[in-house]
Amino acid sequence: MPRTKQKIKIGLVLSRTPNYSETFFNSKIKGLIQSGYEVTLFAQFHDPSFNLCKVVLAPKVYKDNAVLQIFAMLWGYTKLVCRCPKRLWKLMVLERKEKKGGLQIAKNMYNNAHMLTADLDWLHFGFATMAIQSEVVAEAIGAKMAVSLRGYDMDIYPKKHPGCYGLLWRKVDKVHAISKYMETRAKEEGLEEGVPVQIITPALDVQRFSNLPQNLRKEGMFLTIGRLHEIKGIDLILKALKELKEQGETFIYRVIGEGKERRVLERLIVDLGLEDEVVLKGKQTHEMIVEHLRNTEIYVQYSLSEGFCNAVLEAQAMGCLCIVSNGGALPENVLDGETGWVVPKNNPKALAGKILEISQLTKEAKAKIRKAAQKRVSNEFNLESQRKQFEAFYTN
């Protein structure tokens, strides 16, 4: 007999258990459990504070000790032979069909051992990159395979590794994209038209944001949240702010996040003479981020591309006036002229002009945009809607 909805078993694959601030995965897991599914999380690292569902850790990799790694692999193979010999053999056969070499097959057997013993209906990789070298595991254990597409998966990794998803596209049963843009990028990277794709955007606990007092908002307070990476376009924002300063505008711009571009940005801030206006706040807790949003008048996300961007959703929910670029899925997140403003990317002058234009709006005009943004987030990006969409994802 087919399993009922309450008995569907889902394995979610991530590199580590999600922390408190990673609302997308936490809300998804909570929603699935609420809908009656059995969820197991497969990860390489487990934060003891995570307790939403069962966690199965991947075999440990000893990069600096070859002897210990060999013994670990031999012991791992022995346990697999004892526990699931048929699945192990099937994995080897499937890998051979894909013309993989013996060493790669041996590595894949070891690295995927924690999933090979699982009894699942769906094996869902939380990032497309997580599925590389695990593309045949679902077939080997008799489960369907799903994969989620996010910004890094489609905008960064394939550029360095062309054709990396060829086997994944042939093996995947269903694709989850966090935006229409992600679906388009996947098809540009070779995903065939016949593969089912469902778009499920990030979502928020809307009540949590809307119930917070927002009377701390100050004019001239600007904010961006994101890792310090060139794709985030923070250097372009700084150049736009230089234009504003030269026009006599006063402001404070805070950037929350860390990354490899920090020193580059620090030098640029000095070169542009923005030391008094720009503060790189580094990594912040979610509570601190919310506090910054409460103080912010204009939130700016001028990325070259975004898969969707949770931070922009939170900023809208908090009543910030949001300016985004037209990079990636940002125009799906913010509706130009209705819930915020979309500015062509790579154009600091245009960005400076838009910030100036918004700063000069009446309080009534600003309030209208804020209200429209909050209403749209509440209606279209809430957790209950997301829960129902994921329920449909695994049952339809």
N, C-alpha and C positions, 0 to 999 in steps of 0.2 A: 504493500500500500504506500502511496506517496506520503511524505511527511506533511503534517499540518504546519501552518505558519509558526505556531508556538515552538515547534521542534527544529526549525531551521537553524543550522549551526554555521556561524560565520567566523572565519579566521582573518583578522586584520594584521597586515604586516607593516611595521614601522621600524626605523632604526633604533628608537628608544621610546619608552613610555612618555606620553604627552605630559608637559608640566601644566601648572594651574592656568597659565595665560593662553595656552593653545586651545582656544575655545572650540575650534572646528572639530577636532578629533574627540575632545571630551564630550561635546554635545552630541556628536554622532553616536558614540558608544552608549551614552545614557539613553538616547532616543531609541536605539535598537533594543536595548534591554527592556525599556518601557513597553516596546511593541511585542515583547515576548520571545525575542531571539536569544540564542545562546552565543555569546561573543567570547572569543579567545584572542588575545593580543600576542603576536610573535614579534620579539624585539631583541636587539643586541644588548641593550642596557635597560635596567629597571630601577626607577626611582622608588624607594620604599614608600613614599607618600602617595603613590598611585595605587588605588584599590578599587577601581570601577569594575574590573573584570579579571578573569584568570590571565596570568602572564606566563608565557613559555619563552625562555631565553635561548638564543642561538648558541651553538658550540663556540667556545672561546678560541680565538686565533692568537697564536704566540708568534708575532712577527719577528721578535728578536731572539728566538730560541728554536732553531730548526729541529733539534733532537726532541724537545718537548712537544713540538707540533706534530712530528711523525708519530710519537706514541699516542697523542690525543686522537689523531686520525684513525689509527689502528683500533683503538678502543671504541671509537665512535662507530666504525664499520662493524665491529663485532656485535655491538648492541643492536644495530640495524638488522643484521642478519638474523639475530634471535627474535626480534620483535616484529619486523615486517619484511621478510625476505622477498616476497612477491613484488612489493612496491619498489624495493631497492633495485630488483632486476628490471622492472618496467622503466624506472628512471634511466638506468644505463642504456636500455634499448632505445628509448626516445632521444637521449643525448647522442647516441651513435647515428641515429637517422639524420640528425642535424650536422653530422660530420665534425663533431667536436673531438679534440684530441684526448688521449688517455689521462694526461695530467689535469686538464680542465674538468673532465668528468669526475676525477677523484676529488678535486676541490669542491665541485658542486654537490657531490654526495655528502661531504662533510658539512659544508656550510648550510645546507638545507635539511639536515637531519632532524632538526626540531619540528619541521613541518611534515616530514614524511610519515611520522607516526600518528598524525592527527586525523580524526574522522570529521570531515567537514562537508557542507553543501557548497559553500563559497569560500574561496581563498582570494582575499581582496588586498592588493598592494596599494598602500596609501600614497605612494609616489611611483611614477613610471620607472624611475631609475632604480627603485628597490626591486623591480622584477627582473632586471638584467642578470643573467645566469641562473634565474629561477623560473624561466618561462614554461618549463614542462612539468613542474612540481604538481600543479593542480591536476593535470591529466594523470600523473602517476598515482595520485591518491584518490582518484575518482571524483574530484570536485570541479565545479565551474570556476573560471578565473575572471576576476574583475580587476580593474586598475583605475586609479584616480590620476588626473592630469592637473599639474600645477605649474606655476610660472617657471621655476627652475627646470622642470622636466622638458618644457617645450621651447623656452627662449634662450637657455644657456647651454645645457648639456649637449644637445644635438649638434650645436655649432662646433664643439670640440671633438665630437664623436659621430661623424656622419653615418647614417644607416644603422645606428645603435638599436633601433626599435623594430627592425625587420622581423625577427622571430616573435617578438611580443605581439605585434599586430596579427600575425597568423594564428597565434594560440589563444588570444584573449576572447572571452565570451561576451563581455559587456564592458563598456567604458563609462566612467564618471568624469565629467568635465566641470570645473568650477565656473566656467563662463563659456559663452558662444565663441569667444576669441580662442580659448584653449582647444575647442573642437576644431576650429578652422586650422590652427597650427598643427594639430595632430594629422589632419588630412594632408597638409603640406609636407609632413614628415613621413607620409606613406600609409596612413590608416585608410583602409578601403571603405567605400561607401556602405557596404553591406553590414558592417559591424555596428551593433546597437550602441548608441550613445545617449546618455541622459545627463542633462545639465542640472546640477544642484549647487547653487551658490552657497558661500558661507552664510551663517546666520548668527543672530545675537539674542541674548536674554534681554529683550527689549525693555521689560519692566525695570530691570536693574539699572539701566541707563536713564530712562525717562523719569524715574522717581528721585534722581539726585538733584539737589539744589544747584541752580546754574547762575546765581547772582554774582559770581566772582569774575565774570567775563570782562576783559579789559580791551579797549581799542588799542590797536597797534601791537597786539600780542600774536605772533605767528608761530606755527608749530609744524614739524614733519616728524613722522615716526617710521623707522626702517633701518635695515642694516646699512652700514657705510660702504656702499658698493657703487661703482660707476653707473650701473643700470638705474639707480634711484634718482639720478639727475640733481643731486644736491648742489653740485658745483654750478649748475645752471641757475638754481634758485639764488645762490650767492651773487651771481652776476646780475640778476634782476634786482636784488636788493641794493646793490651798488648804484644802480640807476635811480632807485627811489631816494637813496641818501643824497645823491647829487642834486635831486629836486627839492631837498629840504625836508623830506618826510622823516618822522621819528618812529621807531619801532624796536621791538625785541623779538629775535627769532631764535627759537629753541629747536634743537635736533636731538631726538631720542634714538639711541641705537649705537652699536659698535660695529667695527669691520675694518677691512684691510686699507680702506681709503682715509682713515682718520688723519694720518700725518699729512697726506696730500691736501685735505680740506683745511687743516690747521694752517698750513702755509698759505693757502689761497685766501683765507680769512684775513691774514696779515697783509698780503699783497693788495687786497681790495680795500684795506682800511676799515674793516668791519669788526674790529676787536671789541668795541663797546656795544655792538648790537647783536652779535651772534654768540650763542652758547651751545657747545656740544655737550649734552648732558650724559652721554654714555648709556649704559644699560640701566633700565628702571623696572621696578616691580609694576605689576598691573595696577595696583592701587595708586601708585605715584603717577602712572600714565593717565589714569582717570582724572586725577587732580590737575594735571597739566591741561587736559582737554577742557576742564571747567574754567580755566583761566584764559583760554585761547579764543580770539575773535576769528582769525582766518587760519584754516588748516590747508597746507599746500602739499600735494603729492605730484611732483613734476617728473615722474619716472619715464624712462625711455620705453618701458613696457612693464605691465603688471598682469598676472594671471587673474586677479580680481582686486585684492587688497582689503583685508579685514580692518586695518587701521582707518581707512576712509569710511567704512560703515560705522565704526564706533564714533568717529568724529561727527558724522551726520546725526547719529542718535543723540549725541551730547549737545547738539545745537550749534556746532561750529559752522561757519561759512566755509565751504570747501571749494578749492580750486585744484583741478587735476589736469594732467596732460591728456592728449588723445592716444597715449601709448597703450597698446594691448587692450585689456578689458575695462580700463578706467571709464570710458564713455558709457559702459553698461552699468557701472556703479553709480555715477553721477550724471544726471540728465541736464545737459547744458541749458542754462537760463531758467530751469524749473526747480531743481534741487541743489544747484551749485553751478559751477562754470567749468567748461572744458577749453583749454588753451592748446594750440598746436605745440608739439614737443620741439625741443632744440631751438627755442626762440625766446631768449631772456627778455628782450625788449617787449615782446607781446605779453609775457608774464608780468613784467613790471607795470605795464599799462593796465592790465586787468586788476592787479592788486590795488592800484591807485583808484580805479573806477569803483571798485567795491567799497573801498574805505570811505568814499564820498557819498555812498547811498544814504538815503534817509533811514531812520530807525524802523519805520514801517515797512520799507522795501526789504531790509535785512530780515525782519521778523517773518515776512511772507515766505522767503526762501528757506529759512530755518524750519518753519512749520511744515512746509511741503516735504523737506528732506526727512524730517522725523516721522511724518505720516507714512511716507513710502517705505522707510526702513521697517517701521512697525508692521505694515501690511504685507510686505513681500519678503522680508529677510528675518522672520521670526523662527524660533526653535521648533514650534509645533508644525509649521509648514515644512521645515527641513526633515523632521521626523517622518512625516507622511510620505515625502518624496523618496527617502531611503527605503521605507517599507515597500513602496512600489518598485523600486530598483531591483530588489531581490526576489520579488514575487511575480512581476509581470514578464 
